[in-house]
């Protein structure tokens, strides 16, 4: 197993939302508070970006072209070549909320969640967020409310379970999932990060992905780790450490989907932390893990 720097100091605030585009063999990711969507080509090293007018929580490709992104409190379609932004839906009106993480389910619906205003990392207005589902007909439904920091999403290969992270209870939740309708039910905790005494070692669960063995890879914010969990037992299986504390999310990519790309942030870091961890804000690549991810899904609406 080897950890290397894929994109040095890629983001100036909080890197998030990595998505491997297997059509173009590029990595999409966002720099939330810089309002930027990035597209990095590992073959050429070129890192392009689109600058928007508000925070960007996530980005996923759309089959018909362009990308869908969480921009401020809105879900938007963005045309990559022109930068044209089309607002699809605005949510949580009358709040300072913003979209955070998002991802597509096996049918190509977009799931994305909001969070309350965050003056400092991991300290938002409590229970202000919701998890939304953008259906293939373009309609939007609120599926879970009273969320603190809406984060990682993943689905099992049999398409019967959806995993979802709310970072502040420090838990990964499982739901029964109906792939035909997109409905979820029977919420339960499958991984519990424990009490405050484990914050210094486990941090806060942030973004995540799932491998073809059905195990979850969870980025642990504030401790510079990605931990592999067995969601059936809650057991910790493996821990990878990074030279940056604010690890935010991860995704399998590369031609064989066996490289783990990991985003992190620098927003909120003290001068001391920046000096000790000069690679904060970089995108890292982990190879030699011996496992693979699934081909990425895109918005089919």
C-alpha positions in Angstrom: 0.0 0.0 0.0 1.3 3.4 -0.9 0.0 7.0 -0.3 1.2 9.7 -2.7 0.2 13.3 -3.6 -2.0 13.4 -6.7 -2.6 17.1 -6.7 -0.5 19.2 -4.4 -2.4 21.9 -2.5 -5.3 21.4 -4.9 -7.7 23.4 -2.8 -7.5 26.7 -0.8 -10.5 26.0 1.5 -12.2 22.6 1.7 -11.7 20.0 -1.0 -14.7 17.6 -1.2 -17.0 15.6 -3.4 -14.5 13.5 -5.5 -16.1 11.7 -8.4 -14.2 9.6 -10.9 -15.5 10.1 -14.4 -14.8 6.8 -16.2 -15.8 8.2 -19.6 -13.1 10.9 -19.6 -10.8 9.1 -17.0 -10.7 12.3 -15.0 -11.3 13.2 -11.4 -14.0 15.8 -10.5 -13.9 17.5 -7.1 -14.9 20.8 -5.5 -13.3 23.5 -3.4 -16.3 24.4 -1.4 -15.7 28.0 -0.1 -13.7 29.0 -3.2 -16.9 28.2 -5.2 -14.9 26.1 -7.7 -15.5 22.8 -9.5 -12.3 21.1 -10.6 -11.6 18.5 -13.3 -8.2 16.9 -13.1 -6.7 14.6 -15.8 -4.1 12.3 -14.3 -2.7 11.5 -17.7 -1.7 15.1 -18.4 -1.7 16.6 -15.0 -4.0 19.4 -16.2 -6.4 20.7 -13.5 -9.3 22.8 -15.0 -11.8 24.6 -13.0 -15.1 26.5 -13.2 -15.7 29.3 -10.8 -19.3 29.8 -9.6 -21.2 32.5 -7.6 -21.7 30.5 -4.4 -20.3 27.6 -2.4 -20.1 24.2 -4.2 -20.8 21.1 -2.1 -20.6 18.4 -4.7 -20.5 17.6 -8.4 -21.7 14.7 -10.5 -21.8 14.3 -14.3 -25.1 14.3 -16.2 -25.6 11.7 -18.9 -27.1 14.3 -21.2 -24.1 16.6 -20.7 -22.6 18.9 -18.2 -22.7 18.3 -14.5 -25.2 18.7 -11.6 -23.8 20.6 -8.6 -24.9 21.8 -5.2 -24.4 25.5 -5.4 -25.3 27.4 -2.2 -28.9 26.3 -1.4 -29.6 25.3 -5.0 -29.2 22.3 -7.2 -27.9 23.5 -10.6 -26.9 22.2 -14.0 -23.6 23.5 -15.1 -22.3 23.3 -18.7 -18.6 22.7 -18.5 -17.6 24.2 -21.8 -19.5 27.5 -21.4 -19.9 27.8 -17.7 -23.6 28.3 -18.1 -25.5 27.7 -14.8 -29.2 26.7 -14.8 -30.9 26.5 -11.4 -33.0 23.3 -11.0 -34.3 23.7 -7.5 -33.7 26.0 -4.5 -34.2 24.6 -1.0 -34.2 25.6 2.7 -35.3 29.2 1.8 -34.9 31.7 4.6 -31.9 30.0 6.1 -28.1 30.3 5.7 -27.9 26.6 4.8 -25.8 25.3 1.9 -25.6 22.0 0.0 -22.8 19.7 1.2 -22.1 16.2 -0.1 -24.1 14.5 -2.9 -23.9 11.4 -5.1 -26.0 9.4 -7.6 -27.8 6.1 -6.7 -27.7 3.0 -8.8 -30.6 4.3 -11.0 -29.0 7.7 -11.6 -31.0 9.8 -9.1 -29.1 12.5 -7.3 -29.0 12.4 -3.5 -27.7 15.5 -1.9 -28.0 17.0 1.6 -27.8 20.4 3.2 -26.3 21.7 6.4 -26.7 24.8 8.6 -24.4 27.8 8.6 -20.9 26.8 9.7 -18.7 29.6 11.2 -16.1 27.0 12.2 -15.5 23.5 10.7 -17.7 20.8 12.3 -19.7 23.4 14.2 -22.8 24.3 12.2 -26.2 25.4 13.3 -27.7 22.2 14.5 -30.4 20.1 12.8 -30.9 22.6 10.1 -30.1 20.3 7.1 -32.1 17.8 5.1 -31.3 15.0 2.6 -33.0 15.5 -0.8 -33.5 13.2 -3.8 -33.6 14.6 -7.4 -35.6 12.1 -9.4 -35.2 11.3 -13.1 -38.2 13.4 -14.0 -36.5 16.4 -12.4 -38.7 16.5 -9.3 -37.2 17.0 -5.9 -38.2 15.2 -2.6 -37.0 15.8 1.0 -36.2 12.4 2.4 -34.6 13.0 5.8 -34.8 16.1 8.0 -33.0 17.5 11.1 -29.6 16.7 9.7 -26.5 18.4 11.2 -23.8 17.9 8.5 -25.1 15.9 5.5 -22.3 13.8 4.2 -21.2 10.5 2.7 -23.5 8.2 0.6 -23.1 4.7 -0.7 -25.3 1.8 -1.9 -24.8 -2.0 -1.7 -24.4 -4.1 -4.8 -27.7 -5.9 -4.2 -29.3 -2.4 -4.3 -31.2 -3.1 -1.1 -29.3 -0.8 1.4 -28.3 2.8 1.3 -25.6 4.1 3.7 -25.6 7.7 4.8 -23.5 9.8 7.2 -24.5 12.7 9.4 -21.2 13.8 10.7 -22.2 15.2 14.1 -23.8 12.2 15.7 -20.6 10.7 14.4 -22.5 7.8 12.9 -22.9 5.9 9.6 -26.6 5.0 9.1 -28.1 2.3 7.0 -31.5 2.5 5.4 -33.6 -0.1 3.6 -33.6 1.1 0.0 -36.1 0.5 -2.9 -34.2 0.9 -6.1 -37.4 1.1 -8.2 -38.9 4.0 -6.3 -35.9 5.5 -4.4 -37.8 5.3 -1.2 -35.8 4.7 2.0 -36.9 3.3 5.4 -35.8 1.6 8.6 -33.0 4.0 9.6 -30.4 2.4 11.9 -26.8 3.1 12.9 -24.3 0.6 11.3 -21.1 2.3 12.4 -20.9 4.4 15.6 -17.7 6.5 16.2 -18.4 6.5 19.9 -18.3 9.2 22.5 -16.3 12.4 22.8 -13.3 10.4 24.1 -12.7 9.0 20.6 -12.8 12.3 18.7 -9.0 12.7 18.9 -8.4 9.2 17.4 -11.5 8.8 15.1 -12.5 12.3 14.3 -15.8 12.9 12.5 -17.1 10.7 9.7 -17.3 12.7 6.5 -17.4 11.5 2.9 -17.3 7.8 2.0 -17.3 5.2 -0.7 -17.9 1.4 -0.9 -15.7 -1.3 -2.3 -16.8 -4.5 -4.3 -16.6 -6.5 -1.0 -19.3 -4.4 0.5 -17.0 -2.6 2.9 -17.1 1.2 3.6 -14.2 3.5 3.3 -14.9 6.6 5.5 -12.8 9.8 5.5 -12.4 10.9 9.1 -12.2 14.6 9.4 -9.8 16.2 11.8 -7.5 13.2 12.3 -6.1 12.7 8.8 -7.4 9.2 8.3 -9.5 7.0 6.0 -10.9 4.0 7.8 -12.4 0.8 6.3 -15.4 -0.5 8.1 -17.6 -3.6 7.9 -21.1 -2.2 8.0 -22.6 -5.5 9.0 -20.6 -5.6 12.3 -19.4 -2.0 12.7 -15.9 -3.3 13.0 -12.8 -1.3 12.0 -10.9 -3.3 9.4 -8.1 -1.0 8.2 -6.8 2.5 8.8 -4.9 4.7 6.3 -3.1 7.8 7.6 -2.4 11.0 5.6 0.0 14.0 6.0 -3.0 16.3 6.4 -5.6 16.4 9.2 -8.8 17.5 7.5 -9.5 14.5 5.3 -13.0 14.9 3.8 -13.9 12.2 1.3 -12.7 9.4 -1.0 -13.6 7.6 -4.2 -12.1 4.7 -6.1 -10.8 5.7 -9.5 -8.2 4.9 -12.2 -8.5 2.6 -15.2 -9.2 -0.4 -12.9 -11.0 1.5 -10.2 -8.4 0.3 -7.7 -6.9 3.6 -6.8 -8.4 5.5 -3.9 -8.5 9.3 -4.3 -8.8 11.3 -1.1 -9.7 15.0 -0.7 -9.0 17.2 2.3 -9.3 20.7 3.5 -7.2 23.6 4.9 -10.1 25.9 6.0 -10.0 26.5 9.7 -6.4 25.3 10.1 -4.1 27.3 12.4 -0.7 28.6 11.2 0.8 25.9 13.3 -1.2 23.2 11.6 -0.4 24.5 8.1 3.3 24.5 9.0 3.2 21.0 10.4 1.0 19.7 7.5 2.0 21.7 4.4 0.1 19.3 2.1 -3.2 20.3 3.7 -5.7 20.9 0.9 -4.1 18.4 -1.5 -5.7 15.4 -3.2 -4.0 12.1 -2.3 -3.9 8.8 -4.1 -3.7 5.4 -2.4 -2.6 2.4 -4.4 -2.0 -1.3 -3.6 -5.0 -1.7 -1.4 -6.0 -5.0 -3.0 -9.7 -3.9 -3.4 -11.7 -2.1 -6.1 -14.7 0.2 -6.3 -17.7 0.2 -8.5 -18.1 2.0 -11.8 -19.4 5.5 -10.9 -23.0 6.4 -11.5 -24.2 9.7 -13.1 -27.5 11.7 -13.2 -29.7 10.0 -15.7 -32.4 12.7 -15.7 
